[in-house]
Amino acid sequence: MSDLVDALNTLRDSLLDASMALRDYQFEMDTAQRSYANEAASAVMARFTTGLR
């Protein structure tokens, strides 16, 4: 059970790191690229959260 908790904590940390990196990159992209990146990230997160249910 503790291995599962550790793995989930690692996943959470990785997702948080990815989220922060995407926020940083958001300001470096033009509007069209930013919109596409937001849609792609939302799609990935929707698939992820759907899999958790």
C-alpha distance matrix in Angstrom:
0.0 3.8 5.4 5.2 6.4 8.7 10.0 10.8 12.5 14.3 15.4 16.6 18.5 20.1 21.2 22.7 24.5 25.8 27.0 28.8 30.4 31.6 33.1 35.0 36.2 37.3 40.2 41.3 41.7 44.6 44.3 44.1 41.3 39.5 39.7 38.4 35.5 34.6 34.9 32.8 30.0 30.2 30.0 26.9 25.1 26.4 25.0 21.6 21.6 23.0 20.2 17.7 19.7
3.8 0.0 3.8 5.4 5.0 6.1 8.5 9.8 10.4 12.2 14.1 15.1 16.4 18.2 19.8 20.9 22.4 24.2 25.5 26.9 28.5 30.0 31.5 33.0 34.5 35.8 38.5 39.6 40.3 43.3 43.3 43.3 40.4 38.5 39.1 37.9 34.7 34.0 34.7 32.5 29.5 30.0 30.2 27.0 25.2 26.9 25.8 22.2 22.3 24.3 21.6 19.1 21.5
5.4 3.8 0.0 3.8 5.5 5.1 6.1 8.6 9.8 10.5 12.2 14.2 15.3 16.4 18.3 19.9 21.0 22.4 24.1 25.7 26.9 28.4 30.2 31.6 32.8 34.3 37.1 37.9 38.4 41.6 41.7 41.4 38.4 36.8 37.4 36.0 32.8 32.4 33.0 30.5 27.8 28.6 28.5 25.0 23.7 25.6 24.1 20.6 21.3 23.2 20.2 18.2 21.0
5.2 5.4 3.8 0.0 3.8 5.4 5.0 6.1 8.5 9.8 10.4 12.2 14.2 15.2 16.4 18.2 19.8 20.9 22.3 24.3 25.6 26.7 28.5 30.3 31.3 32.5 35.4 36.4 36.7 39.6 39.5 39.1 36.3 34.6 34.9 33.5 30.5 29.8 30.2 27.9 25.2 25.6 25.5 22.2 20.6 22.3 20.8 17.3 17.8 19.5 16.6 14.5 17.2
6.4 5.0 5.5 3.8 0.0 3.8 5.4 5.1 6.1 8.6 9.8 10.4 12.2 14.1 15.2 16.4 18.3 19.8 20.8 22.5 24.3 25.5 26.9 28.7 30.1 31.2 34.0 35.2 35.8 38.8 38.6 38.6 35.8 33.8 34.3 33.2 30.1 29.1 29.9 27.9 24.8 25.2 25.6 22.4 20.4 22.2 21.4 17.7 17.7 20.0 17.7 15.0 17.7
8.7 6.1 5.1 5.4 3.8 0.0 3.8 5.5 5.1 6.2 8.6 9.8 10.5 12.3 14.2 15.3 16.4 18.3 19.8 21.1 22.5 24.2 25.7 27.1 28.6 30.0 32.7 33.6 34.4 37.6 37.8 37.8 34.8 33.0 33.8 32.7 29.4 28.8 29.8 27.6 24.5 25.5 25.9 22.5 20.9 23.2 22.3 18.6 19.2 21.8 19.4 17.2 20.3
10.0 8.5 6.1 5.0 5.4 3.8 0.0 3.8 5.4 5.1 6.2 8.6 9.9 10.5 12.3 14.2 15.3 16.4 18.2 20.0 21.0 22.4 24.3 25.8 26.8 28.2 31.1 31.9 32.4 35.5 35.6 35.4 32.3 30.7 31.4 30.0 26.8 26.4 27.1 24.7 21.8 22.9 23.0 19.5 18.2 20.5 19.2 15.6 16.8 19.1 16.5 14.8 18.2
10.8 9.8 8.6 6.1 5.1 5.5 3.8 0.0 3.8 5.4 4.9 6.1 8.6 9.7 10.4 12.2 14.1 15.1 16.2 18.3 19.8 20.8 22.4 24.4 25.5 26.5 29.4 30.6 31.0 33.9 33.7 33.6 30.7 28.8 29.3 28.2 25.0 24.2 24.9 22.8 19.8 20.4 20.7 17.5 15.6 17.8 17.0 13.2 13.8 16.4 14.2 12.0 15.4
12.5 10.4 9.8 8.5 6.1 5.1 5.4 3.8 0.0 3.8 5.4 5.0 6.2 8.6 9.9 10.5 12.3 14.2 15.2 16.5 18.3 19.9 21.1 22.7 24.3 25.5 28.1 29.4 30.2 33.2 33.2 33.5 30.7 28.5 29.4 28.6 25.2 24.4 25.6 23.8 20.4 21.2 22.2 19.0 16.9 19.6 19.3 15.5 15.9 19.0 17.3 15.0 18.3
14.3 12.2 10.5 9.8 8.6 6.2 5.1 5.4 3.8 0.0 3.8 5.4 5.1 6.1 8.6 9.8 10.5 12.2 14.1 15.4 16.5 18.2 20.0 21.2 22.5 24.1 26.7 27.5 28.4 31.6 32.0 32.1 29.0 27.1 28.3 27.2 23.7 23.4 24.8 22.5 19.3 20.8 21.6 18.1 16.7 19.7 19.1 15.5 16.7 19.7 17.8 16.3 19.8
15.4 14.1 12.2 10.4 9.8 8.6 6.2 4.9 5.4 3.8 0.0 3.8 5.4 5.1 6.1 8.5 9.8 10.5 12.1 14.2 15.3 16.3 18.3 20.0 20.9 22.2 25.1 26.0 26.4 29.4 29.5 29.3 26.3 24.6 25.4 24.1 20.8 20.4 21.4 19.1 16.0 17.3 17.9 14.4 13.0 16.0 15.3 11.7 13.2 16.2 14.4 13.1 16.8
16.6 15.1 14.2 12.2 10.4 9.8 8.6 6.1 5.0 5.4 3.8 0.0 3.8 5.4 5.2 6.1 8.6 9.9 10.4 12.3 14.2 15.2 16.5 18.5 19.9 20.8 23.6 25.0 25.5 28.5 28.3 28.6 25.8 23.6 24.4 23.7 20.3 19.4 20.8 19.0 15.5 16.4 17.7 14.7 12.5 15.5 15.7 12.1 12.7 16.2 15.1 13.3 16.7
18.5 16.4 15.3 14.2 12.2 10.5 9.9 8.6 6.2 5.1 5.4 3.8 0.0 3.8 5.5 5.1 6.2 8.6 9.8 10.6 12.3 14.2 15.4 16.7 18.4 19.8 22.2 23.4 24.5 27.7 28.0 28.5 25.5 23.4 24.7 24.2 20.5 20.0 21.9 20.1 16.6 18.1 19.7 16.6 14.8 18.2 18.5 15.1 16.1 19.6 18.6 17.0 20.5
20.1 18.2 16.4 15.2 14.1 12.3 10.5 9.7 8.6 6.1 5.1 5.4 3.8 0.0 3.8 5.4 5.1 6.1 8.5 9.9 10.5 12.2 14.2 15.4 16.4 18.1 20.8 21.5 22.2 25.5 26.0 26.2 23.0 21.2 22.7 21.6 18.0 18.0 19.7 17.5 14.3 16.4 17.6 14.2 13.2 16.8 16.7 13.7 15.4 18.7 17.6 16.8 20.4
21.2 19.8 18.3 16.4 15.2 14.2 12.3 10.4 9.9 8.6 6.1 5.2 5.5 3.8 0.0 3.8 5.4 5.0 6.0 8.6 9.8 10.4 12.2 14.2 15.1 16.1 19.1 20.2 20.6 23.5 23.6 23.7 20.8 18.7 19.8 18.9 15.4 14.9 16.5 14.6 11.1 12.9 14.3 11.3 9.8 13.5 13.9 11.0 12.4 15.9 15.4 14.7 18.1
22.7 20.9 19.9 18.2 16.4 15.3 14.2 12.2 10.5 9.8 8.5 6.1 5.1 5.4 3.8 0.0 3.8 5.4 5.0 6.2 8.6 9.8 10.6 12.5 14.3 15.2 17.7 19.2 20.1 23.1 23.2 24.0 21.2 18.7 20.1 19.9 16.3 15.5 17.8 16.5 12.8 14.3 16.6 14.0 12.1 15.7 16.8 14.0 14.7 18.4 18.3 17.2 20.3
24.5 22.4 21.0 19.8 18.3 16.4 15.3 14.1 12.3 10.5 9.8 8.6 6.2 5.1 5.4 3.8 0.0 3.8 5.4 5.2 6.2 8.6 9.9 10.7 12.3 14.2 16.4 17.3 18.6 22.0 22.6 23.4 20.3 18.2 20.2 19.8 16.0 16.0 18.6 16.9 13.5 15.9 18.0 15.3 14.2 18.0 18.7 16.2 17.6 21.1 20.8 20.0 23.4
25.8 24.2 22.4 20.9 19.8 18.3 16.4 15.1 14.2 12.2 10.5 9.9 8.6 6.1 5.0 5.4 3.8 0.0 3.8 5.5 5.1 6.1 8.6 9.9 10.4 12.0 14.9 15.5 16.1 19.4 19.9 20.3 17.1 15.3 17.1 16.3 12.5 12.8 15.2 13.2 10.1 12.9 14.7 12.1 11.6 15.4 16.1 14.1 15.9 19.1 19.0 18.9 22.2
27.0 25.5 24.1 22.3 20.8 19.8 18.2 16.2 15.2 14.1 12.1 10.4 9.8 8.5 6.0 5.0 5.4 3.8 0.0 3.8 5.5 5.1 6.3 8.7 9.9 10.4 13.3 14.8 15.3 18.2 18.3 19.0 16.3 13.7 15.3 15.3 11.6 10.9 13.6 12.6 9.1 11.1 13.8 11.9 10.6 14.2 15.8 14.0 15.0 18.4 19.0 18.6 21.5
28.8 26.9 25.7 24.3 22.5 21.1 20.0 18.3 16.5 15.4 14.2 12.3 10.6 9.9 8.6 6.2 5.2 5.5 3.8 0.0 3.8 5.4 5.0 6.3 8.7 9.8 11.7 13.4 14.8 18.0 18.5 19.9 17.1 14.5 16.7 17.1 13.5 13.1 16.3 15.5 12.3 14.5 17.3 15.6 14.4 17.9 19.6 17.7 18.6 22.1 22.6 22.1 25.0
30.4 28.5 26.9 25.6 24.3 22.5 21.0 19.8 18.3 16.5 15.3 14.2 12.3 10.5 9.8 8.6 6.2 5.1 5.5 3.8 0.0 3.8 5.4 5.1 6.2 8.5 10.6 11.2 12.6 16.1 17.2 18.3 15.1 13.1 15.8 15.7 12.0 12.7 15.9 14.6 12.0 14.9 17.3 15.5 15.2 18.8 20.0 18.5 20.1 23.3 23.6 23.6 26.6
31.6 30.0 28.4 26.7 25.5 24.2 22.4 20.8 19.9 18.2 16.3 15.2 14.2 12.2 10.4 9.8 8.6 6.1 5.1 5.4 3.8 0.0 3.8 5.4 5.0 5.9 9.0 9.9 10.4 13.5 14.1 14.9 11.9 9.7 12.1 12.1 8.4 8.9 12.2 11.3 8.9 11.8 14.3 13.1 13.0 16.4 17.9 16.9 18.5 21.4 22.2 22.5 25.3
33.1 31.5 30.2 28.5 26.9 25.7 24.3 22.4 21.1 20.0 18.3 16.5 15.4 14.2 12.2 10.6 9.9 8.6 6.3 5.0 5.4 3.8 0.0 3.8 5.5 5.1 7.2 9.4 10.5 13.3 13.6 15.3 13.0 10.0 12.4 13.5 10.3 9.8 13.5 13.6 11.1 13.1 16.2 15.6 14.8 17.9 20.0 19.1 19.9 23.0 24.2 24.1 26.6
35.0 33.0 31.6 30.3 28.7 27.1 25.8 24.4 22.7 21.2 20.0 18.5 16.7 15.4 14.2 12.5 10.7 9.9 8.7 6.3 5.1 5.4 3.8 0.0 3.8 5.4 6.0 7.3 9.6 12.9 14.2 16.1 13.5 11.2 14.4 15.3 12.2 12.6 16.3 16.0 13.9 16.4 19.3 18.4 18.1 21.3 23.1 22.0 23.2 26.3 27.2 27.2 29.9
36.2 34.5 32.8 31.3 30.1 28.6 26.8 25.5 24.3 22.5 20.9 19.9 18.4 16.4 15.1 14.3 12.3 10.4 9.9 8.7 6.2 5.0 5.5 3.8 0.0 3.8 5.4 5.1 6.5 10.1 11.8 13.2 10.3 8.6 12.1 12.5 9.6 11.0 14.4 13.9 12.6 15.5 17.9 17.2 17.6 20.7 22.2 21.7 23.3 26.0 26.9 27.4 30.1
37.3 35.8 34.3 32.5 31.2 30.0 28.2 26.5 25.5 24.1 22.2 20.8 19.8 18.1 16.1 15.2 14.2 12.0 10.4 9.8 8.5 5.9 5.1 5.4 3.8 0.0 3.8 5.5 5.6 8.2 8.9 10.8 8.5 5.8 9.1 10.5 8.1 8.6 12.3 12.7 11.5 13.8 16.5 16.6 16.8 19.4 21.4 21.3 22.4 25.0 26.4 27.0 29.3
40.2 38.5 37.1 35.4 34.0 32.7 31.1 29.4 28.1 26.7 25.1 23.6 22.2 20.8 19.1 17.7 16.4 14.9 13.3 11.7 10.6 9.0 7.2 6.0 5.4 3.8 0.0 3.8 5.7 7.8 9.2 12.0 10.4 8.1 11.5 13.4 11.5 12.0 15.6 16.3 15.3 17.3 20.2 20.4 20.4 23.0 25.1 24.9 25.9 28.6 30.1 30.5 32.8
41.3 39.6 37.9 36.4 35.2 33.6 31.9 30.6 29.4 27.5 26.0 25.0 23.4 21.5 20.2 19.2 17.3 15.5 14.8 13.4 11.2 9.9 9.4 7.3 5.1 5.5 3.8 0.0 3.8 6.8 9.6 11.7 9.6 8.7 12.4 13.5 11.8 13.4 16.6 16.8 16.3 18.8 21.2 21.1 21.8 24.5 26.2 26.1 27.6 30.1 31.3 32.0 34.5
41.7 40.3 38.4 36.7 35.8 34.4 32.4 31.0 30.2 28.4 26.4 25.5 24.5 22.2 20.6 20.1 18.6 16.1 15.3 14.8 12.6 10.4 10.5 9.6 6.5 5.6 5.7 3.8 0.0 3.8 6.5 8.1 5.9 5.7 9.4 10.2 9.2 11.3 14.0 14.3 14.6 17.0 19.0 19.4 20.5 22.8 24.4 24.9 26.4 28.6 29.9 31.0 33.3
44.6 43.3 41.6 39.6 38.8 37.6 35.5 33.9 33.2 31.6 29.4 28.5 27.7 25.5 23.5 23.1 22.0 19.4 18.2 18.0 16.1 13.5 13.3 12.9 10.1 8.2 7.8 6.8 3.8 0.0 3.8 5.7 5.5 6.0 8.7 10.1 10.5 12.2 14.4 15.4 16.2 18.1 20.0 21.1 22.2 24.0 25.8 26.7 28.1 29.9 31.6 32.9 34.9
44.3 43.3 41.7 39.5 38.6 37.8 35.6 33.7 33.2 32.0 29.5 28.3 28.0 26.0 23.6 23.2 22.6 19.9 18.3 18.5 17.2 14.1 13.6 14.2 11.8 8.9 9.2 9.6 6.5 3.8 0.0 3.8 5.5 5.0 6.1 8.6 9.8 10.4 12.3 14.2 15.2 16.3 18.3 20.0 20.9 22.2 24.3 25.5 26.5 28.2 30.2 31.5 33.1
44.1 43.3 41.4 39.1 38.6 37.8 35.4 33.6 33.5 32.1 29.3 28.6 28.5 26.2 23.7 24.0 23.4 20.3 19.0 19.9 18.3 14.9 15.3 16.1 13.2 10.8 12.0 11.7 8.1 5.7 3.8 0.0 3.8 5.4 5.2 6.3 8.6 10.0 10.8 12.4 14.3 15.4 16.7 18.5 20.0 21.1 22.8 24.4 25.7 27.0 28.9 30.6 32.2
41.3 40.4 38.4 36.3 35.8 34.8 32.3 30.7 30.7 29.0 26.3 25.8 25.5 23.0 20.8 21.2 20.3 17.1 16.3 17.1 15.1 11.9 13.0 13.5 10.3 8.5 10.4 9.6 5.9 5.5 5.5 3.8 0.0 3.8 5.4 5.1 6.0 8.5 9.9 10.4 12.0 14.0 15.2 16.4 18.1 19.7 21.1 22.4 24.0 25.5 27.1 28.7 30.7
39.5 38.5 36.8 34.6 33.8 33.0 30.7 28.8 28.5 27.1 24.6 23.6 23.4 21.2 18.7 18.7 18.2 15.3 13.7 14.5 13.1 9.7 10.0 11.2 8.6 5.8 8.1 8.7 5.7 6.0 5.0 5.4 3.8 0.0 3.8 5.5 5.1 6.1 8.6 9.8 10.4 12.1 14.1 15.3 16.3 18.0 20.0 20.9 22.1 24.0 25.7 27.0 28.9
39.7 39.1 37.4 34.9 34.3 33.8 31.4 29.3 29.4 28.3 25.4 24.4 24.7 22.7 19.8 20.1 20.2 17.1 15.3 16.7 15.8 12.1 12.4 14.4 12.1 9.1 11.5 12.4 9.4 8.7 6.1 5.2 5.4 3.8 0.0 3.8 5.5 5.2 6.2 8.6 10.0 10.5 12.3 14.4 15.4 16.3 18.4 19.9 20.9 22.3 24.4 25.9 27.3
38.4 37.9 36.0 33.5 33.2 32.7 30.0 28.2 28.6 27.2 24.1 23.7 24.2 21.6 18.9 19.9 19.8 16.3 15.3 17.1 15.7 12.1 13.5 15.3 12.5 10.5 13.4 13.5 10.2 10.1 8.6 6.3 5.1 5.5 3.8 0.0 3.8 5.5 5.1 6.1 8.5 9.8 10.5 12.3 14.2 15.2 16.6 18.3 19.9 21.0 22.7 24.6 26.3
35.5 34.7 32.8 30.5 30.1 29.4 26.8 25.0 25.2 23.7 20.8 20.3 20.5 18.0 15.4 16.3 16.0 12.5 11.6 13.5 12.0 8.4 10.3 12.2 9.6 8.1 11.5 11.8 9.2 10.5 9.8 8.6 6.0 5.1 5.5 3.8 0.0 3.8 5.5 5.1 6.0 8.4 9.8 10.6 12.1 14.0 15.4 16.4 18.1 19.8 21.2 22.7 24.8
34.6 34.0 32.4 29.8 29.1 28.8 26.4 24.2 24.4 23.4 20.4 19.4 20.0 18.0 14.9 15.5 16.0 12.8 10.9 13.1 12.7 8.9 9.8 12.6 11.0 8.6 12.0 13.4 11.3 12.2 10.4 10.0 8.5 6.1 5.2 5.5 3.8 0.0 3.8 5.5 5.2 6.0 8.5 9.9 10.4 12.0 14.2 15.2 16.1 17.9 19.9 21.1 22.8
34.9 34.7 33.0 30.2 29.9 29.8 27.1 24.9 25.6 24.8 21.4 20.8 21.9 19.7 16.5 17.8 18.6 15.2 13.6 16.3 15.9 12.2 13.5 16.3 14.4 12.3 15.6 16.6 14.0 14.4 12.3 10.8 9.9 8.6 6.2 5.1 5.5 3.8 0.0 3.8 5.5 5.1 6.1 8.7 9.9 10.3 12.3 14.1 15.2 16.2 18.4 20.1 21.5
32.8 32.5 30.5 27.9 27.9 27.6 24.7 22.8 23.8 22.5 19.1 19.0 20.1 17.5 14.6 16.5 16.9 13.2 12.6 15.5 14.6 11.3 13.6 16.0 13.9 12.7 16.3 16.8 14.3 15.4 14.2 12.4 10.4 9.8 8.6 6.1 5.1 5.5 3.8 0.0 3.8 5.4 5.1 6.3 8.7 9.9 10.7 12.4 14.3 15.4 16.8 18.8 20.7
30.0 29.5 27.8 25.2 24.8 24.5 21.8 19.8 20.4 19.3 16.0 15.5 16.6 14.3 11.1 12.8 13.5 10.1 9.1 12.3 12.0 8.9 11.1 13.9 12.6 11.5 15.3 16.3 14.6 16.2 15.2 14.3 12.0 10.4 10.0 8.5 6.0 5.2 5.5 3.8 0.0 3.8 5.4 5.1 6.1 8.5 9.9 10.5 12.1 14.1 15.4 16.7 18.9
30.2 30.0 28.6 25.6 25.2 25.5 22.9 20.4 21.2 20.8 17.3 16.4 18.1 16.4 12.9 14.3 15.9 12.9 11.1 14.5 14.9 11.8 13.1 16.4 15.5 13.8 17.3 18.8 17.0 18.1 16.3 15.4 14.0 12.1 10.5 9.8 8.4 6.0 5.1 5.4 3.8 0.0 3.8 5.5 5.1 6.0 8.6 9.7 10.3 11.9 14.1 15.3 16.9
30.0 30.2 28.5 25.5 25.6 25.9 23.0 20.7 22.2 21.6 17.9 17.7 19.7 17.6 14.3 16.6 18.0 14.7 13.8 17.3 17.3 14.3 16.2 19.3 17.9 16.5 20.2 21.2 19.0 20.0 18.3 16.7 15.2 14.1 12.3 10.5 9.8 8.5 6.1 5.1 5.4 3.8 0.0 3.8 5.5 5.1 6.2 8.6 9.9 10.5 12.4 14.5 15.9
26.9 27.0 25.0 22.2 22.4 22.5 19.5 17.5 19.0 18.1 14.4 14.7 16.6 14.2 11.3 14.0 15.3 12.1 11.9 15.6 15.5 13.1 15.6 18.4 17.2 16.6 20.4 21.1 19.4 21.1 20.0 18.5 16.4 15.3 14.4 12.3 10.6 9.9 8.7 6.3 5.1 5.5 3.8 0.0 3.8 5.4 5.2 6.1 8.7 9.9 10.7 12.7 14.9
25.1 25.2 23.7 20.6 20.4 20.9 18.2 15.6 16.9 16.7 13.0 12.5 14.8 13.2 9.8 12.1 14.2 11.6 10.6 14.4 15.2 13.0 14.8 18.1 17.6 16.8 20.4 21.8 20.5 22.2 20.9 20.0 18.1 16.3 15.4 14.2 12.1 10.4 9.9 8.7 6.1 5.1 5.5 3.8 0.0 3.8 5.4 4.9 6.0 8.4 9.8 10.7 12.9
26.4 26.9 25.6 22.3 22.2 23.2 20.5 17.8 19.6 19.7 16.0 15.5 18.2 16.8 13.5 15.7 18.0 15.4 14.2 17.9 18.8 16.4 17.9 21.3 20.7 19.4 23.0 24.5 22.8 24.0 22.2 21.1 19.7 18.0 16.3 15.2 14.0 12.0 10.3 9.9 8.5 6.0 5.1 5.4 3.8 0.0 3.8 5.4 5.2 6.0 8.5 10.0 11.1
25.0 25.8 24.1 20.8 21.4 22.3 19.2 17.0 19.3 19.1 15.3 15.7 18.5 16.7 13.9 16.8 18.7 16.1 15.8 19.6 20.0 17.9 20.0 23.1 22.2 21.4 25.1 26.2 24.4 25.8 24.3 22.8 21.1 20.0 18.4 16.6 15.4 14.2 12.3 10.7 9.9 8.6 6.2 5.2 5.4 3.8 0.0 3.8 5.6 5.1 6.2 8.9 10.4
21.6 22.2 20.6 17.3 17.7 18.6 15.6 13.2 15.5 15.5 11.7 12.1 15.1 13.7 11.0 14.0 16.2 14.1 14.0 17.7 18.5 16.9 19.1 22.0 21.7 21.3 24.9 26.1 24.9 26.7 25.5 24.4 22.4 20.9 19.9 18.3 16.4 15.2 14.1 12.4 10.5 9.7 8.6 6.1 4.9 5.4 3.8 0.0 3.8 5.5 5.2 6.6 9.3
21.6 22.3 21.3 17.8 17.7 19.2 16.8 13.8 15.9 16.7 13.2 12.7 16.1 15.4 12.4 14.7 17.6 15.9 15.0 18.6 20.1 18.5 19.9 23.2 23.3 22.4 25.9 27.6 26.4 28.1 26.5 25.7 24.0 22.1 20.9 19.9 18.1 16.1 15.2 14.3 12.1 10.3 9.9 8.7 6.0 5.2 5.6 3.8 0.0 3.8 5.3 5.1 6.9
23.0 24.3 23.2 19.5 20.0 21.8 19.1 16.4 19.0 19.7 16.2 16.2 19.6 18.7 15.9 18.4 21.1 19.1 18.4 22.1 23.3 21.4 23.0 26.3 26.0 25.0 28.6 30.1 28.6 29.9 28.2 27.0 25.5 24.0 22.3 21.0 19.8 17.9 16.2 15.4 14.1 11.9 10.5 9.9 8.4 6.0 5.1 5.5 3.8 0.0 3.8 5.4 5.6
20.2 21.6 20.2 16.6 17.7 19.4 16.5 14.2 17.3 17.8 14.4 15.1 18.6 17.6 15.4 18.3 20.8 19.0 19.0 22.6 23.6 22.2 24.2 27.2 26.9 26.4 30.1 31.3 29.9 31.6 30.2 28.9 27.1 25.7 24.4 22.7 21.2 19.9 18.4 16.8 15.4 14.1 12.4 10.7 9.8 8.5 6.2 5.2 5.3 3.8 0.0 3.8 5.5
17.7 19.1 18.2 14.5 15.0 17.2 14.8 12.0 15.0 16.3 13.1 13.3 17.0 16.8 14.7 17.2 20.0 18.9 18.6 22.1 23.6 22.5 24.1 27.2 27.4 27.0 30.5 32.0 31.0 32.9 31.5 30.6 28.7 27.0 25.9 24.6 22.7 21.1 20.1 18.8 16.7 15.3 14.5 12.7 10.7 10.0 8.9 6.6 5.1 5.4 3.8 0.0 3.8
19.7 21.5 21.0 17.2 17.7 20.3 18.2 15.4 18.3 19.8 16.8 16.7 20.5 20.4 18.1 20.3 23.4 22.2 21.5 25.0 26.6 25.3 26.6 29.9 30.1 29.3 32.8 34.5 33.3 34.9 33.1 32.2 30.7 28.9 27.3 26.3 24.8 22.8 21.5 20.7 18.9 16.9 15.9 14.9 12.9 11.1 10.4 9.3 6.9 5.6 5.5 3.8 0.0
